[in-house]
Amino acid sequence: MLPEIGKVDKATFDRVIFPNLGKSDRSVLIGPKHGVDAAVIELPGGDVMVVAEDPTFGMPVLMPHFGWSIVHICASDVAVLGVRPRYMTICLMLPPGTEESVLEHIWLEVHQECKKLGIAVIGGHTGVYPGIGYPLNGGCTMFGIGKKEQLTPASNARVGDKVIMTKGPAVEAAGILAFQAEKALVEKFGRDIVEKAKALFMAMSVVPDALIAGPNAHAMHDATEGGLLNGIYEIVEASGAGVTIYEDKIVTPEEIAAVCQHFNIDPLISIGEGTLVITATPQNTPKIINDLKKKNIAAWEIGEVTAKDRVFVRRNGKKEALKPVKVDPFWAAYFSTLGG
């Protein structure tokens, strides 16, 4: 049974997709793997090409900055491999009746963000199609060129590494839900908290985080579907390692805690685009955290990579097995705000 919404689960991926990947090619250094953000292809001369693709669901709250979201969400998946995004293609699908001004707004934002990040738009497809309720990024493909020694895939965590988290958990969930339920949240928590939560919307990118941390990291992964704990699980699963994570070391900013409390969702397993999970040696961990903080990106050490067991230590000291997140609670919370 497929999920009602969101990515297919690991079991479905392993059964349907992974065994059926077309022709085998030795130049593919990193191919499709659950929890790995991008592919890596070896090029002649020693360079590698990092390739990532992502759709962007055109939910109403995204529309004022839909172009920004397309660029940053896809660019993040290349940056987490330690390589700067350089080229982009995009498939932009519009519902019938879309005004040209809407397309112009989206496209100019794509252009502006690509210029800021040094990305060239090299192709794609744009058209109007029935059956679409909002503009839809049907697939943005991002490319980067780098050296093999730069790579920091999720599969590269090593025993003894420390685990680092940036910004806090549930960045995307809190940022989107703050817009969706602004009135109720203001009444409950006050305007200042809600404005801080709304500001998280523009923090749904790990491009700066990854480019700062990459030179001193082993593995990096964007904590998207399933949130922080799922992102950590995907790293150690891809790396064939264990992990110990301490709940009392995970800092949840007050605005994120407030929004998640209002919707009764767990911030540790709610969608967290913008939260970067990093593993690095104990020696490099303080440098990474300090380098991030110099650029006003908060970061904390929250655990360590181990040889075998995957453990989540609760605040009261109780140990639980760290498991993949089956259902991200964000989606039910989001759809509850739409009414109808």
Number of C-alpha atoms within 10 A of each C-alpha: 6 9 11 9 10 12 12 16 16 15 10 14 15 14 10 10 14 14 9 9 10 6 6 7 9 9 13 15 14 18 17 15 18 18 24 23 27 26 21 25 19 19 15 8 7 9 14 23 20 29 25 23 21 20 17 20 16 20 14 14 15 17 17 13 15 23 23 23 25 26 26 23 24 27 32 30 32 31 34 32 32 30 28 23 29 19 19 23 17 23 17 22 21 24 16 15 9 12 10 8 9 13 17 11 15 20 15 13 20 21 16 15 17 22 12 8 16 13 21 16 17 10 12 13 11 14 10 14 13 10 9 13 13 16 24 19 21 18 20 21 22 28 26 22 20 20 16 18 10 16 23 26 29 30 23 21 29 21 20 15 23 27 25 24 27 25 23 23 31 34 34 29 31 30 27 24 25 29 19 20 18 18 13 13 21 15 10 14 14 12 14 10 18 27 16 17 28 22 17 22 24 15 17 25 28 27 25 18 28 29 18 19 27 23 16 19 27 25 27 35 30 33 33 26 26 26 28 30 23 24 29 33 23 23 30 26 20 18 18 15 20 21 26 23 24 17 16 12 15 20 18 16 15 12 23 26 20 21 27 23 12 15 19 13 19 16 28 22 26 29 26 31 26 29 28 29 30 33 33 27 19 14 11 17 22 17 13 23 20 16 17 20 15 10 11 10 16 17 25 21 22 18 22 21 26 19 13 13 13 21 20 20 18 14 12 8 11 9 15 13 12 19 15 17 19 14 17 23 22 28 16 13 18 16 11 13 13 10 5 5
